[in-house]
C-alpha cells in the first residue's frame, strides 16, 4: 500500500508555510510575513500541484500545528485548513508546536524541554523524551511564569526554542548544569509538522480530527480575552 499523502500547515511560530509529504518532504513553501499567509498559501497551491505532479483531491490527510504560539498565526492556520477542507475534505492530524520542536532531535536519548514564548514574562513549556521513535510526554504542555521554570527541571535536559537566546542568561544562571543547548536553533516548519504527523500515523497513536471540530491549543487567554475576563482551561 502506498504511503499516505499529507499536506501540512505551520503558522504558529516565526515563519509559516505548507509542505507536501509522502514518507519524505516532497515540497515545502516557507513564508516570513503572517499578514500574507492566507493569500500566498492559497495562491501557491496550484504551483505546488503543477510542479510536484499531484492534485489536492489525492490528499489522504491534513496536518497542522495547533499551538501553542502566536494567537494570530493559529487563527490564520485554522482558517486556511477549514477553507481547504470545504473543497477537499480530509481527516486532520493535529500536532503541538512544543512537540514539533523535538522532531530534528528524535535520536537524542535524554530529556528534551520545549519552550515557546508566551510573552508577559511567561512561557509555554513541555518536556519530552524520544524512545524508539515514540515521543513520550514527561510534562504536559502548560503556560507558566518564566521564573518558575527551574521548579520543573531536575535533570540535565536539551532546551529547544525558536527564541532560546531571549532567555539564555536566565537559564544559565538559574539552571546551572541542567541546561544543555542544541547544536543549532530549531525552527518550526511545515515539513517538521508533516514528519511528526507521519510518525504518529505509523505508530497508530494519532487522534484524527475533523477540520470543523478542531480548536487551537492556546493554553492562555489572548490579551483581548483577558480584558473581557475570559479564561482558558
Backbone torsions as a table, in degrees:
resi	resn	phi	psi	omega
1	UNK	NA	136.4	-179.0
2	UNK	-70.2	142.5	179.2
3	UNK	-63.4	151.7	-177.0
4	UNK	-67.7	148.0	176.2
5	UNK	-96.9	122.3	-173.5
6	UNK	-119.9	132.1	170.5
7	UNK	-106.1	118.6	-175.3
8	UNK	-108.1	146.8	-178.8
9	UNK	-126.3	131.1	176.4
10	UNK	-129.1	120.4	178.3
11	UNK	-142.5	15.5	-172.5
12	UNK	-92.5	-18.1	-171.0
13	UNK	-113.2	-149.0	-176.9
14	UNK	-64.9	-37.3	179.6
15	UNK	-124.2	162.6	177.3
16	UNK	-123.5	174.0	176.9
17	UNK	167.2	179.4	175.7
18	UNK	-133.0	153.8	178.3
19	UNK	-144.4	145.2	173.5
20	UNK	-106.4	132.0	-169.9
21	UNK	-137.6	130.4	168.0
22	UNK	-144.2	92.7	-173.9
23	UNK	71.6	-36.7	173.4
24	UNK	-135.1	168.8	176.1
25	UNK	-74.1	117.6	179.4
26	UNK	-84.4	-32.6	179.1
27	UNK	-169.3	147.2	-177.8
28	UNK	-146.4	140.0	176.9
29	UNK	-120.2	125.4	-179.1
30	UNK	-114.1	134.1	-177.4
31	UNK	-121.0	148.9	-177.7
32	UNK	-102.5	-25.8	-174.0
33	UNK	-107.3	119.0	178.6
34	UNK	-62.1	-29.7	-176.5
35	UNK	-61.3	-27.6	-174.1
36	UNK	-108.5	5.5	-176.8
37	UNK	-49.7	-58.3	-172.9
38	UNK	-59.8	-52.4	-176.4
39	UNK	-60.2	-48.1	-175.3
40	UNK	-69.0	-41.0	-179.4
41	UNK	-62.4	-46.9	-179.9
42	UNK	-64.4	-37.8	179.4
43	UNK	-71.8	-25.0	-176.7
44	UNK	-83.7	-19.4	-176.8
45	UNK	-59.3	-44.2	176.7
46	UNK	-60.7	-35.6	177.6
47	UNK	-62.3	-45.8	179.2
48	UNK	-65.1	-42.0	179.4
49	UNK	-58.3	-45.2	-177.3
50	UNK	-68.4	-46.9	-173.1
51	UNK	-80.3	-23.3	178.2
52	UNK	-103.3	1.2	175.2
53	UNK	56.0	54.5	175.3
54	UNK	-141.1	168.6	175.9
55	UNK	-124.9	143.6	179.3
56	UNK	-58.7	-28.6	179.4
57	UNK	-68.7	-16.1	-179.8
58	UNK	-87.5	-3.7	-180.0
59	UNK	-62.2	148.4	173.8
60	UNK	-101.5	-35.0	-177.3
61	UNK	-147.9	154.2	161.3
62	UNK	-101.3	149.7	170.8
63	UNK	-129.7	141.7	-177.3
64	UNK	-147.5	142.3	172.4
65	UNK	-80.3	115.0	-177.5
66	UNK	-96.0	6.9	176.8
67	UNK	106.0	-170.9	4.3
68	UNK	-72.2	163.2	-179.7
69	UNK	166.7	-150.5	-179.1
70	UNK	-60.2	122.5	178.9
71	UNK	-58.6	-45.5	179.7
72	UNK	-62.7	-46.2	-179.6
73	UNK	-60.6	-42.6	-179.7
74	UNK	-63.9	-40.8	179.2
75	UNK	-65.1	-40.2	179.2
76	UNK	-64.7	-44.0	-179.8
77	UNK	-59.7	-45.0	179.0
78	UNK	-66.8	-34.5	177.5
79	UNK	-64.2	-42.3	177.4
80	UNK	-62.1	-47.3	-179.6
81	UNK	-58.7	-47.0	-176.8
82	UNK	-68.4	-32.4	175.6
83	UNK	-65.1	-44.7	177.4
84	UNK	-63.6	-39.9	-175.3
85	UNK	-67.8	-24.8	177.0
86	UNK	-63.3	-34.8	-177.7
87	UNK	-94.7	-39.7	-178.2
88	UNK	-127.1	78.5	-176.8
89	UNK	-66.9	126.4	178.9
90	UNK	-144.0	156.6	173.9
91	UNK	-67.2	153.7	-174.4
92	UNK	-115.4	136.7	173.9
93	UNK	-105.5	104.9	178.9
94	UNK	-86.9	139.9	175.0
95	UNK	-133.0	158.1	-179.9
96	UNK	-93.1	144.0	175.9
97	UNK	-58.0	-34.5	-179.7
98	UNK	-67.0	-32.3	174.5
99	UNK	-73.0	-42.9	-175.7
100	UNK	-58.8	-36.1	-179.8
101	UNK	-58.7	-24.7	-175.7
102	UNK	-85.4	-11.5	-166.8
103	UNK	-63.8	-34.9	178.2
104	UNK	-72.5	-3.6	-175.7
105	UNK	-126.4	33.9	-175.6
106	UNK	-71.3	-10.1	174.0
107	UNK	-96.4	0.4	179.2
108	UNK	-73.0	128.4	-172.3
109	UNK	-84.3	-13.7	-173.7
110	UNK	-102.5	-169.6	179.0
111	UNK	-71.2	144.8	177.3
112	UNK	-122.2	133.5	174.6
113	UNK	-110.9	120.8	178.6
114	UNK	-103.1	133.4	-178.7
115	UNK	-129.6	136.7	172.5
116	UNK	-128.7	136.5	-177.2
117	UNK	-67.1	123.6	176.3
118	UNK	-103.8	-0.6	180.0
119	UNK	62.9	177.7	-177.5
120	UNK	53.0	37.7	178.7
121	UNK	62.2	29.0	177.0
122	UNK	-122.5	160.0	177.6
123	UNK	-136.1	149.2	165.2
124	UNK	-88.5	133.9	-168.2
125	UNK	-142.9	142.2	171.8
126	UNK	-156.5	160.0	178.1
127	UNK	-127.6	139.1	-175.6
128	UNK	-138.1	170.3	171.9
129	UNK	-151.5	129.2	175.8
130	UNK	-82.9	126.2	176.9
131	UNK	-132.5	109.5	-178.7
132	UNK	53.7	45.5	178.7
133	UNK	64.7	19.2	172.9
134	UNK	-110.8	126.4	-178.0
135	UNK	-87.2	107.2	-179.5
136	UNK	-90.2	129.4	178.2
137	UNK	-85.0	120.2	177.4
138	UNK	-90.1	-48.2	175.6
139	UNK	-129.9	122.1	-177.2
140	UNK	-67.0	153.9	-178.8
141	UNK	-54.7	137.6	178.0
142	UNK	-154.2	164.9	174.2
143	UNK	-110.9	123.7	-177.7
144	UNK	-136.9	159.0	170.6
145	UNK	-63.7	140.5	-179.6
146	UNK	-54.2	-39.6	-176.8
147	UNK	-62.7	-20.6	-178.4
148	UNK	-88.6	-8.1	-175.8
149	UNK	-55.5	-43.2	-179.3
150	UNK	-56.9	-22.9	179.9
151	UNK	-66.6	-21.1	-175.6
152	UNK	-100.8	-7.1	-173.9
153	UNK	-108.4	115.8	-179.8
154	UNK	-129.6	13.7	178.0
155	UNK	-150.1	150.6	176.9
156	UNK	-54.7	131.9	-174.2
157	UNK	-139.7	147.7	174.7
158	UNK	-83.6	119.1	-176.5
159	UNK	-95.3	125.5	-177.2
160	UNK	-123.7	130.8	177.8
161	UNK	-167.1	150.6	172.4
162	UNK	-70.4	-20.6	-175.0
163	UNK	-124.7	36.1	-178.3
164	UNK	-59.3	-34.5	-179.0
165	UNK	-57.6	-33.7	-178.2
166	UNK	-60.6	-31.8	-175.2
167	UNK	-112.2	6.2	-171.2
168	UNK	-56.9	-46.0	-177.8
169	UNK	-61.3	-44.1	179.2
170	UNK	-63.8	-44.5	-177.7
171	UNK	-64.3	-41.3	-179.9
172	UNK	-65.1	-40.2	-176.9
173	UNK	-77.4	-29.7	-173.6
174	UNK	-99.2	-21.7	-176.6
175	UNK	-108.6	-9.3	176.2
176	UNK	47.9	-115.2	-173.8
177	UNK	-81.3	-0.8	-179.0
178	UNK	-85.2	-11.6	-176.0
179	UNK	-91.0	117.4	172.9
180	UNK	-118.1	128.3	-177.6
181	UNK	-101.6	145.6	-179.5
182	UNK	-74.1	160.7	178.5
183	UNK	-70.4	-17.0	176.4
184	UNK	-149.2	157.8	-178.7
185	UNK	-81.1	120.6	-179.3
186	UNK	-75.6	143.4	175.1
187	UNK	-121.3	142.0	174.6
188	UNK	-69.1	137.0	-179.5
189	UNK	-150.3	156.5	178.7
190	UNK	-64.1	-33.4	178.4
191	UNK	-62.1	-41.0	178.5
192	UNK	-70.9	-35.2	174.8
193	UNK	-58.8	-46.4	-179.4
194	UNK	-64.1	-42.9	-178.8
195	UNK	-62.8	-44.1	178.8
196	UNK	-64.9	-41.8	178.3
197	UNK	-60.2	-41.7	179.9
198	UNK	-65.4	-42.0	177.7
199	UNK	-59.5	-46.5	-179.4
200	UNK	-65.6	-37.3	179.8
201	UNK	-64.3	-44.7	-179.6
202	UNK	-64.3	-33.6	-178.5
203	UNK	-82.5	-8.5	179.0
204	UNK	71.9	23.1	-177.4
205	UNK	-109.1	3.3	-177.4
206	UNK	-77.2	143.2	175.1
207	UNK	-105.2	98.8	-177.2
208	UNK	-67.5	143.2	178.8
209	UNK	-126.7	160.6	168.7
210	UNK	-91.9	150.4	-179.6
211	UNK	-59.8	-35.9	-177.2
212	UNK	-65.6	-32.8	-175.5
213	UNK	-93.4	-6.5	-173.0
214	UNK	-74.4	135.0	178.0
215	UNK	-124.1	149.7	176.9
216	UNK	-72.2	154.0	176.1
217	UNK	-94.3	89.0	-175.5
218	UNK	-78.9	-45.8	-177.4
219	UNK	69.2	-14.4	175.8
220	UNK	-153.9	154.1	177.9
221	UNK	-71.7	149.7	173.0
222	UNK	-70.0	170.3	179.9
223	UNK	-60.2	-41.0	179.4
224	UNK	-64.2	-39.6	179.8
225	UNK	-68.8	-35.3	177.4
226	UNK	-62.3	-41.2	-179.4
227	UNK	-65.9	-27.8	178.0
228	UNK	-89.4	-1.4	176.7
229	UNK	79.7	20.1	179.9
230	UNK	-83.5	154.9	179.8
231	UNK	-122.7	146.0	175.0
232	UNK	-107.7	127.4	179.8
233	UNK	-109.3	NA	NA
